[in-house]
Amino acid sequence: MVRQTSRRQTNPEDAAQDMPIWAGKLIVSFDRYSTSIERSLNQTFDRVFSKIVDLQQVQETILSKVAHLESKLSLMTSSSSEQQKLLYSTMVKIRADSQKIDDKIRTTAWVGINEKHDENSTRMFDREIVKKVVYTSGCDDFIRVFDDGRISFFRHQVGSSGLPSCSYEEWATKPYTAIRPLLCKKGLHHGGARVRSESAQASG
């Protein structure tokens, strides 16, 4: 028995010849099956790895697009902030200009009336002129506003911009016959001239 075992170990071909036929077929069948399983697993892993690579590429594309969108949003936010600042400064200027325009609309000026010998006499003279125009208008509300001291008049400084003249603010609380046409009709409103005198300011 020992001799036979030694002979089989030293001579594999003899051992294969001594193997039963069914055992050989079983080994061949198992070898084919294992080869098929190995091939199938390799193909499956190849497909999985291919999908993983595709997913990585898609992920990189998504991250790139997200970064691009973030950059655009940042630019839009910055642009929106600048536009808001520009809009705010524009609105502030419009409000300031509208106040100036409103003041000019409410103001009537005329020139060519010389000053008197002193400031007090000039102020009294200007007040009488304004009073005459107000009472000539025939508007009770306008007259009441003048009597309440809510109409001011003053002379512009020499060399100042605008019409250097005696002027007053028109009453704008209630509708009335505009005083500017009345002044033009009576020849008291002129433009383009300048008063060559020192300024005097007073309120009625």
DRENNU-755381 format. One record per residue (C-alpha): residue number from 1; y, z, x. Coordinates in pm, 1 decimal, padded with zeros to 6 digits. Layout:
BEGIN
+-----+----------+----------+----------+
:   k :       yy :       zz :       xx :
+-----+----------+----------+----------+
: NUM :        Y :        Z :        X :
...
+-----+----------+----------+----------+
END
This chain:
BEGIN
+-----+----------+----------+----------+
:   k :       yy :       zz :       xx :
+-----+----------+----------+----------+
:   1 :  00000.0 :  00000.0 :  00000.0 :
:   2 :  00234.4 :  00079.0 :  00282.2 :
:   3 :  00152.5 : -00236.2 :  00459.5 :
:   4 :  00226.9 : -00445.3 :  00151.8 :
:   5 :  00571.6 : -00285.6 :  00108.9 :
:   6 :  00661.8 : -00351.2 :  00467.7 :
:   7 :  00561.5 : -00711.1 :  00432.3 :
:   8 :  00779.9 : -00757.5 :  00122.1 :
:   9 :  01083.1 : -00610.9 :  00295.3 :
:  10 :  01049.1 : -00834.1 :  00593.4 :
:  11 :  00978.6 : -01149.0 :  00391.3 :
:  12 :  01206.3 : -01189.3 :  00081.5 :
:  13 :  01071.7 : -01532.5 : -00002.5 :
:  14 :  00728.2 : -01385.5 : -00043.8 :
:  15 :  00877.9 : -01117.2 : -00265.6 :
:  16 :  01045.5 : -01382.0 : -00483.5 :
:  17 :  00724.5 : -01567.1 : -00515.1 :
:  18 :  00552.1 : -01250.6 : -00627.2 :
:  19 :  00828.1 : -01192.2 : -00904.7 :
:  20 :  00717.1 : -01273.7 : -01257.9 :
:  21 :  00859.3 : -01587.4 : -01421.6 :
:  22 :  01027.7 : -01400.5 : -01709.6 :
:  23 :  01211.6 : -01177.3 : -01463.3 :
:  24 :  01346.7 : -01478.3 : -01278.4 :
:  25 :  01467.8 : -01636.6 : -01604.3 :
:  26 :  01632.4 : -01308.5 : -01701.3 :
:  27 :  01818.5 : -01293.2 : -01373.6 :
:  28 :  01936.7 : -01655.0 : -01406.8 :
:  29 :  02051.5 : -01593.0 : -01764.0 :
:  30 :  02238.2 : -01278.4 : -01664.1 :
:  31 :  02401.8 : -01464.0 : -01375.5 :
:  32 :  02523.7 : -01736.9 : -01611.7 :
:  33 :  02650.0 : -01479.5 : -01860.0 :
:  34 :  02835.2 : -01280.1 : -01594.7 :
:  35 :  02988.9 : -01599.9 : -01458.4 :
:  36 :  03106.3 : -01696.6 : -01807.5 :
:  37 :  03251.5 : -01349.7 : -01866.0 :
:  38 :  03428.8 : -01360.6 : -01531.6 :
:  39 :  03575.9 : -01703.9 : -01606.8 :
:  40 :  03691.1 : -01590.8 : -01952.2 :
:  41 :  03850.6 : -01276.4 : -01812.2 :
:  42 :  04027.5 : -01474.5 : -01541.6 :
:  43 :  04168.0 : -01719.0 : -01797.5 :
:  44 :  04277.5 : -01432.6 : -02022.5 :
:  45 :  04454.1 : -01252.8 : -01739.1 :
:  46 :  04619.3 : -01577.5 : -01632.2 :
:  47 :  04757.4 : -01626.6 : -01984.1 :
:  48 :  04875.0 : -01263.7 : -02001.7 :
:  49 :  05047.8 : -01286.0 : -01664.9 :
:  50 :  05205.9 : -01616.7 : -01768.7 :
:  51 :  05343.2 : -01454.1 : -02085.4 :
:  52 :  05476.1 : -01163.2 : -01881.2 :
:  53 :  05660.7 : -01406.8 : -01655.5 :
:  54 :  05804.1 : -01581.6 : -01964.0 :
:  55 :  05913.9 : -01245.7 : -02105.2 :
:  56 :  06086.4 : -01160.2 : -01779.0 :
:  57 :  06273.1 : -01491.5 : -01785.3 :
:  58 :  06377.0 : -01435.9 : -02147.4 :
:  59 :  06490.0 : -01084.2 : -02060.6 :
:  60 :  06700.9 : -01213.0 : -01773.1 :
:  61 :  06855.3 : -01474.9 : -02002.3 :
:  62 :  06937.1 : -01212.0 : -02265.9 :
:  63 :  07090.7 : -00977.8 : -02008.8 :
:  64 :  07298.9 : -01264.6 : -01871.3 :
:  65 :  07427.0 : -01352.4 : -02218.9 :
:  66 :  07502.4 : -00987.2 : -02295.1 :
:  67 :  07701.8 : -00958.3 : -01973.0 :
:  68 :  07891.2 : -01276.1 : -02065.7 :
:  69 :  07968.6 : -01137.6 : -02412.0 :
:  70 :  08086.7 : -00808.7 : -02264.0 :
:  71 :  08319.1 : -01000.8 : -02034.3 :
:  72 :  08458.1 : -01197.3 : -02329.4 :
:  73 :  08504.4 : -00880.9 : -02534.9 :
:  74 :  08687.6 : -00719.0 : -02246.9 :
:  75 :  08920.8 : -01018.1 : -02219.6 :
:  76 :  08974.5 : -01020.8 : -02596.4 :
:  77 :  09056.0 : -00649.4 : -02595.9 :
:  78 :  09302.7 : -00694.7 : -02312.2 :
:  79 :  09458.0 : -00998.9 : -02481.8 :
:  80 :  09478.9 : -00814.0 : -02813.4 :
:  81 :  09652.5 : -00521.8 : -02644.2 :
:  82 :  09906.0 : -00755.2 : -02482.4 :
:  83 :  09964.7 : -00930.9 : -02815.1 :
:  84 :  10019.7 : -00596.7 : -02987.5 :
:  85 :  10273.1 : -00497.3 : -02722.6 :
:  86 :  10449.2 : -00833.3 : -02757.5 :
:  87 :  10446.8 : -00805.9 : -03137.0 :
:  88 :  10582.6 : -00450.8 : -03121.8 :
:  89 :  10864.6 : -00545.7 : -02884.2 :
:  90 :  10945.6 : -00845.4 : -03104.9 :
:  91 :  10957.3 : -00629.1 : -03416.8 :
:  92 :  11181.0 : -00376.7 : -03240.1 :
:  93 :  11418.4 : -00656.3 : -03139.7 :
:  94 :  11415.1 : -00798.0 : -03492.1 :
:  95 :  11497.0 : -00457.0 : -03637.0 :
:  96 :  11778.2 : -00411.3 : -03386.6 :
:  97 :  11913.7 : -00761.3 : -03450.2 :
:  98 :  11884.9 : -00714.9 : -03826.8 :
:  99 :  12096.4 : -00401.0 : -03798.3 :
: 100 :  12359.8 : -00592.7 : -03603.1 :
: 101 :  12350.3 : -00877.6 : -03852.9 :
: 102 :  12373.9 : -00634.0 : -04141.7 :
: 103 :  12673.7 : -00467.7 : -03979.0 :
: 104 :  12842.7 : -00805.2 : -03936.6 :
: 105 :  12766.8 : -00900.9 : -04296.2 :
: 106 :  12922.8 : -00575.4 : -04414.3 :
: 107 :  13231.7 : -00627.5 : -04198.2 :
: 108 :  13537.9 : -00842.9 : -04259.4 :
: 109 :  13791.4 : -00911.5 : -03985.9 :
: 110 :  14133.3 : -01064.7 : -03964.2 :
: 111 :  14370.5 : -01116.8 : -03671.3 :
: 112 :  14731.0 : -01185.2 : -03598.6 :
: 113 :  14881.7 : -00853.6 : -03709.0 :
: 114 :  15074.2 : -00689.2 : -03428.2 :
: 115 :  15068.4 : -00316.8 : -03363.3 :
: 116 :  15355.4 : -00085.2 : -03442.0 :
: 117 :  15549.1 :  00123.8 : -03193.3 :
: 118 :  15285.1 :  00400.7 : -03179.8 :
: 119 :  14919.6 :  00460.1 : -03266.0 :
: 120 :  14984.2 :  00667.8 : -03577.6 :
: 121 :  15218.9 :  00408.7 : -03724.9 :
: 122 :  14967.6 :  00132.5 : -03649.4 :
: 123 :  14686.8 :  00326.8 : -03818.5 :
: 124 :  14897.1 :  00394.5 : -04128.3 :
: 125 :  15003.9 :  00031.4 : -04140.0 :
: 126 :  14644.2 : -00091.9 : -04114.1 :
: 127 :  14535.3 :  00148.0 : -04387.7 :
: 128 :  14804.4 :  00022.2 : -04621.4 :
: 129 :  14694.9 : -00337.0 : -04559.6 :
: 130 :  14331.7 : -00252.9 : -04636.7 :
: 131 :  14438.3 : -00049.7 : -04940.9 :
: 132 :  14641.8 : -00340.1 : -05073.5 :
: 133 :  14347.5 : -00576.7 : -05039.4 :
: 134 :  14106.8 : -00328.4 : -05202.1 :
: 135 :  14331.7 : -00262.2 : -05499.7 :
: 136 :  14405.9 : -00633.9 : -05533.5 :
: 137 :  14031.7 : -00698.3 : -05578.1 :
: 138 :  14042.6 : -00523.1 : -05916.1 :
: 139 :  13695.2 : -00370.6 : -05862.7 :
: 140 :  13693.1 : -00007.5 : -05979.5 :
: 141 :  13382.7 :  00077.7 : -05777.0 :
: 142 :  13533.8 : -00077.0 : -05466.7 :
: 143 :  13857.5 :  00113.6 : -05518.2 :
: 144 :  13666.7 :  00439.4 : -05566.4 :
: 145 :  13475.8 :  00383.9 : -05243.1 :
: 146 :  13804.2 :  00332.9 : -05059.8 :
: 147 :  13958.5 :  00642.8 : -05213.9 :
: 148 :  13649.0 :  00843.4 : -05111.7 :
: 149 :  13707.0 :  00745.9 : -04749.4 :
: 150 :  13387.7 :  00542.0 : -04717.1 :
: 151 :  13565.5 :  00233.1 : -04582.9 :
: 152 :  13658.9 :  00240.0 : -04215.8 :
: 153 :  13892.7 :  00014.8 : -04021.2 :
: 154 :  13970.9 : -00016.0 : -03651.6 :
: 155 :  14118.1 : -00246.3 : -03390.0 :
: 156 :  13898.4 : -00394.5 : -03117.8 :
: 157 :  13975.5 : -00326.2 : -02755.8 :
: 158 :  14153.0 : -00589.9 : -02555.0 :
: 159 :  13905.9 : -00832.6 : -02399.8 :
: 160 :  13608.1 : -00710.4 : -02602.7 :
: 161 :  13355.9 : -00954.5 : -02741.8 :
: 162 :  13360.4 : -01038.5 : -03108.1 :
: 163 :  13666.9 : -01075.1 : -03325.3 :
: 164 :  13942.2 : -00846.1 : -03194.4 :
: 165 :  14084.4 : -00749.2 : -03527.5 :
: 166 :  14137.9 : -00489.0 : -03789.3 :
: 167 :  13820.7 : -00467.9 : -03994.1 :
: 168 :  13638.4 : -00257.7 : -04247.0 :
: 169 :  13284.9 : -00222.6 : -04371.8 :
: 170 :  13222.7 : -00383.0 : -04706.4 :
: 171 :  13080.9 : -00155.9 : -04973.2 :
: 172 :  12719.9 : -00258.7 : -05035.4 :
: 173 :  12591.6 :  00001.5 : -05281.6 :
: 174 :  12666.5 : -00197.2 : -05597.0 :
: 175 :  12743.8 : -00564.3 : -05656.6 :
: 176 :  13108.9 : -00655.3 : -05660.5 :
: 177 :  13332.9 : -00950.9 : -05589.9 :
: 178 :  13304.4 : -01009.0 : -05215.2 :
: 179 :  13619.4 : -00919.6 : -05031.1 :
: 180 :  13585.9 : -01192.8 : -04768.1 :
: 181 :  13660.1 : -01480.6 : -05010.9 :
: 182 :  13947.8 : -01275.5 : -05146.6 :
: 183 :  14095.5 : -01238.2 : -04799.4 :
: 184 :  14053.0 : -01607.8 : -04730.9 :
: 185 :  14215.4 : -01691.0 : -05063.7 :
: 186 :  14516.6 : -01476.6 : -04985.0 :
: 187 :  14542.6 : -01608.4 : -04629.5 :
: 188 :  14470.9 : -01271.4 : -04471.4 :
: 189 :  14147.6 : -01371.1 : -04294.5 :
: 190 :  14171.5 : -01588.9 : -03984.7 :
: 191 :  13941.9 : -01664.7 : -03693.0 :
: 192 :  13977.8 : -01763.1 : -03329.7 :
: 193 :  14284.9 : -01557.3 : -03244.5 :
: 194 :  14302.6 : -01247.4 : -03028.0 :
: 195 :  14512.1 : -00934.7 : -03054.2 :
: 196 :  14697.1 : -00864.8 : -02733.1 :
: 197 :  14732.0 : -00489.3 : -02770.5 :
: 198 :  14550.3 : -00164.8 : -02703.2 :
: 199 :  14287.7 : -00055.4 : -02953.9 :
: 200 :  14339.2 :  00204.6 : -03219.4 :
: 201 :  14058.2 :  00334.4 : -03433.7 :
: 202 :  14074.7 :  00542.7 : -03745.9 :
: 203 :  13882.9 :  00602.1 : -04062.4 :
: 204 :  14032.4 :  00586.9 : -04406.6 :
+-----+----------+----------+----------+
END
